[in-house]
Amino acid sequence: MAFDRNELRRVMGHFATGVAVVTTHDGQGRCYGLTANAVSSVSLDPPLVLVCVDKRAESYPAFDRSQVFVVNVLGEHQEELSRRFAVSGGDKFVDLPCRSGGTGAPILEGALAHIECRVVAAHDAGDHTIYVGEVESADAGEGRPLLFFRGRYHQLPRG
Ligand SMILES: Cc1cc2nc3c(=O)[nH]c(=O)nc-3n(C[C@H](O)[C@H](O)[C@H](O)COP(=O)(O)O)c2cc1C
């Protein structure tokens, strides 16, 4: 019998993570993105990073087509941005300062860090696809991260 999905979500919620907006494009000038915490560093040599994308997400076809993505790591003051990209559909990039990286995928201004990747492998994994990307560019600035734990946003304690 399959483990109950809501119980798995509750238990996995105890694994505290950062929060990212993973972006891509559709090859015709339109940007897509979603909030994600199923993100991981995989390998340093070669430099590989993975993201898990829900096949039911509206942005999924764009990831599948473009085979590029940017992991935009959110800072502690970007909870509103995380909420914006966690709502399905619509143009989430309205009035959002961003620039195109070498892959054409959008890099969000003001993010704590970004990792730009070209997909080198896509693994079918239940209701998600695991995209493994080779890192093409990456950079990080100063600041503190936005955190997600037990279904809520948090900040690192001060002091
Ligand atoms: C903290 C947080 C983490 C999330 N992590 C993921 C993830 O790793 N992969 C994913 O596909 N969806 C994840 N989601 C859900 C998507 O952000 C959500 O389904 C979004 O509406 C998809 O947008 P779209 O349908 O416009 O593509 C997460 C949501 C939140 C709030």
The ligand as a MOL file (V3000), in Angstrom:
LIG
                    3D

  0  0  0     0  0            999 V3000
M  V30 BEGIN CTAB
M  V30 COUNTS 31 33 0 0 0
M  V30 BEGIN ATOM
M  V30 1 C 8.1510 26.1410 -0.3310 0
M  V30 2 C 7.6390 25.5040 -1.6220 0
M  V30 3 C 8.4210 24.5630 -2.2660 0
M  V30 4 C 7.9870 23.9670 -3.4610 0
M  V30 5 N 8.8120 23.0650 -4.0870 0
M  V30 6 C 8.4470 22.5730 -5.3070 0
M  V30 7 C 9.3530 21.7500 -6.0460 0
M  V30 8 O 10.4700 21.4740 -5.6150 0
M  V30 9 N 8.9580 21.2950 -7.2670 0
M  V30 10 C 7.7180 21.6070 -7.8060 0
M  V30 11 O 7.4210 21.1610 -8.9220 0
M  V30 12 N 6.8350 22.3740 -7.1010 0
M  V30 13 C 7.1780 22.8800 -5.9020 0
M  V30 14 N 6.3220 23.7010 -5.2130 0
M  V30 15 C 4.9880 23.9550 -5.7610 0
M  V30 16 C 4.9980 24.9420 -6.9380 0
M  V30 17 O 5.6480 26.1620 -6.6000 0
M  V30 18 C 3.5310 25.2320 -7.3320 0
M  V30 19 O 2.9090 24.0300 -7.7040 0
M  V30 20 C 3.4080 26.2620 -8.4450 0
M  V30 21 O 2.0760 26.7120 -8.4420 0
M  V30 22 C 3.6960 25.7340 -9.8250 0
M  V30 23 O 3.5240 26.8110 -10.7330 0
M  V30 24 P 3.0500 26.6200 -12.2420 0
M  V30 25 O 1.8590 25.6620 -12.2310 0
M  V30 26 O 2.6670 27.9990 -12.7050 0
M  V30 27 O 4.2010 26.0530 -13.0050 0
M  V30 28 C 6.7190 24.3050 -4.0090 0
M  V30 29 C 5.9320 25.2540 -3.3300 0
M  V30 30 C 6.3930 25.8500 -2.1640 0
M  V30 31 C 5.5340 26.8900 -1.4730 0
M  V30 END ATOM
M  V30 BEGIN BOND
M  V30 1 1 1 2
M  V30 2 1 2 3
M  V30 3 2 2 30
M  V30 4 2 3 4
M  V30 5 1 4 5
M  V30 6 1 4 28
M  V30 7 2 5 6
M  V30 8 1 6 7
M  V30 9 1 6 13
M  V30 10 2 7 8
M  V30 11 1 7 9
M  V30 12 1 9 10
M  V30 13 2 10 11
M  V30 14 1 10 12
M  V30 15 2 12 13
M  V30 16 1 13 14
M  V30 17 1 14 15
M  V30 18 1 14 28
M  V30 19 1 15 16
M  V30 20 1 16 17
M  V30 21 1 16 18
M  V30 22 1 18 19
M  V30 23 1 18 20
M  V30 24 1 20 21
M  V30 25 1 20 22
M  V30 26 1 22 23
M  V30 27 1 23 24
M  V30 28 2 24 25
M  V30 29 1 24 26
M  V30 30 1 24 27
M  V30 31 2 28 29
M  V30 32 1 29 30
M  V30 33 1 30 31
M  V30 END BOND
M  V30 END CTAB
M  END
